[in-house]
Amino acid sequence: MLNLVSMRRKLSLTEKIFFLPLFTLLFGLSGCGSNEPIFPIIPSIEYLSMEPGTVREGETFKISFSFKVGDGDLGNNSDTKFLFITDTLTGIQLPYSVPDLSTDARKPSIQGTITVSILGIYMTDPNLNSQRRTFRIKLKDRAGNESNEILTPPLIVRP
């Protein structure tokens, strides 16, 4: 019986020697979550989709794109415009508000998808059977940093 107890103690000591470095490593890694951004602080965007690809005049279509920003200062809950979509044919710019997308200040980097519904597009020449329209999109953060600009594939507009 005495040998069994001493074996248990040796086993317990061996477990401590094995688990202590493992626990220290895991605890150390869990503390590595710093508030340093994992993305650049300048917003970046990437085109995802435009649906549908063909619309009749006056119909609604949607443009989706992904975004990443390192410091999380994207959008707010006011009427300030942070998203700009420009019709390349007419030059008309459609500014949009973006809700506050900030998350936990300890982990400021954010990424996600924004989908915008654009209401009622019309042809500029009523004599055409259809018209191709593309859009330039740019996002701005609260600090005034502007994202890269993306260009959509053509949207076909029919009368």
C-alpha positions in Angstrom: 0.0 0.0 0.0 2.8 2.4 0.8 4.3 1.8 -2.7 1.0 2.6 -4.4 0.8 5.9 -2.5 4.3 6.9 -3.4 3.7 5.9 -7.0 0.7 8.1 -7.0 2.8 11.0 -5.6 5.4 10.4 -8.4 2.7 10.3 -11.0 1.2 13.5 -9.6 4.6 15.2 -9.6 5.1 14.0 -13.2 1.7 15.4 -14.2 2.6 18.8 -12.6 5.9 18.9 -14.5 4.1 18.2 -17.8 1.0 20.3 -17.2 2.7 23.4 -15.7 4.5 24.4 -18.9 1.4 23.5 -21.0 -0.8 25.7 -18.7 1.8 28.5 -18.9 1.9 28.3 -22.7 -1.9 28.3 -23.0 -2.3 31.1 -20.5 0.4 33.1 -22.2 -1.3 32.6 -25.6 -4.6 33.7 -24.2 -3.0 36.9 -23.1 -1.7 37.6 -26.5 -5.0 39.2 -27.7 -3.8 42.7 -27.8 -5.6 45.8 -29.1 -3.3 46.1 -32.0 -5.1 46.0 -35.3 -4.8 42.9 -37.4 -5.8 44.9 -40.6 -4.4 48.2 -41.8 -6.2 51.2 -40.4 -7.1 52.4 -43.9 -10.4 50.7 -44.8 -10.2 48.3 -47.7 -13.2 47.0 -49.7 -13.7 44.2 -52.2 -16.6 43.7 -54.6 -18.8 40.6 -54.0 -22.0 40.8 -56.1 -24.7 42.9 -57.8 -28.2 41.4 -58.0 -30.0 41.2 -60.2 -27.7 41.8 -63.2 -30.5 43.2 -65.3 -33.3 45.5 -64.2 -36.1 47.5 -65.8 -36.2 51.2 -65.3 -37.3 52.1 -61.8 -36.5 48.7 -60.3 -34.3 48.2 -57.2 -30.9 46.3 -57.3 -28.4 45.4 -54.6 -24.6 45.8 -54.5 -22.6 43.8 -51.9 -19.0 44.3 -51.0 -16.8 43.2 -48.1 -14.8 45.5 -45.9 -11.9 45.4 -43.5 -10.6 48.1 -41.2 -7.9 47.9 -38.5 -9.0 50.5 -36.0 -12.8 49.9 -36.2 -13.7 53.5 -36.7 -16.3 52.8 -39.3 -19.7 54.5 -39.4 -21.6 56.3 -36.7 -25.2 56.8 -35.7 -25.7 60.2 -37.3 -26.5 61.5 -40.8 -22.8 61.7 -41.7 -22.0 60.0 -45.1 -19.3 57.4 -45.1 -20.2 55.4 -48.2 -20.1 56.8 -51.7 -21.5 55.1 -54.8 -21.0 56.9 -58.1 -22.8 56.1 -61.4 -19.9 56.2 -63.9 -22.2 57.1 -66.8 -23.9 60.1 -65.2 -21.3 61.0 -62.6 -24.0 61.2 -60.0 -22.7 60.3 -56.6 -25.0 58.6 -54.1 -23.8 59.2 -50.5 -24.9 56.8 -47.7 -24.8 56.8 -44.0 -23.3 53.7 -42.3 -24.3 52.7 -38.8 -21.6 52.5 -36.2 -19.8 49.2 -36.8 -17.3 49.6 -34.0 -17.0 46.5 -31.8 -15.0 45.8 -28.6 -12.3 48.5 -28.3 -9.8 45.9 -27.1 -10.1 44.2 -30.5 -10.6 47.0 -32.9 -10.2 45.3 -36.2 -13.5 44.6 -38.0 -14.5 43.0 -41.2 -17.9 42.2 -42.8 -20.2 42.7 -45.7 -22.2 45.7 -46.7 -25.2 45.3 -49.0 -26.8 48.5 -50.4 -30.2 48.6 -52.1 -30.3 51.2 -54.9 -33.8 52.3 -55.7 -35.0 53.3 -59.2 -32.3 53.6 -61.8 -33.4 55.0 -65.2 -31.9 55.1 -68.7 -30.3 58.3 -69.9 -31.3 57.7 -73.5 -34.9 56.6 -74.1 -34.1 55.6 -77.7 -31.9 52.7 -76.6 -33.1 49.1 -76.0 -30.8 48.8 -73.0 -28.0 50.6 -71.2 -24.9 49.3 -69.4 -24.2 51.0 -66.0 -21.2 50.6 -63.7 -20.6 52.0 -60.3 -17.5 53.2 -58.4 -17.7 52.5 -54.6 -15.6 54.1 -51.9 -15.8 53.9 -48.1 -14.5 56.4 -45.6 -13.9 56.0 -41.9 -14.5 58.6 -39.1 -10.8 59.7 -39.3 -11.3 60.6 -43.0 -9.3 57.7 -44.3 -10.6 56.6 -47.7 -10.7 53.0 -48.9 -9.6 51.7 -52.2 -12.2 52.3 -54.9 -13.9 49.3 -56.5 -15.8 49.2 -59.9 -18.8 47.0 -60.3 -19.4 44.9 -63.4 -22.0 46.4 -65.7 -25.7 46.5 -64.7 -28.0 46.1 -67.7 -31.0 48.6 -67.5 -33.9 48.0 -69.9 -36.9 50.2 -70.5 
